[in-house]
Amino acid sequence: MSEARRLLEEEIKVVVAASKGAVNDADAYFRGRLNGLLWVRDRILAQPEPAAREAAKPEHDRKELRCSR
């Protein structure tokens, strides 16, 4: 997940850099793209890490999951 976050942050930096000098239609495009990327980033950051998700499960679900692997 950290690799995805890193790539997303790099993409956001590229879009922000490109949008700084943009005007009119290009400006609207980059602002829309940046808003979309920020939304995706926020959704990724809002998700708990896999270990936290596993710990939050009831004990019987964790046992079933371990047995099925």
Secondary structure, DSSP 4 states (H G I P E B T S, - for coil): -HHHHHHHHHHHHHHHHHHTT--HHHHHHHHHHHHHHHHHHHHHHHSPPHHHHHHHS-HHHHHHHHHH-
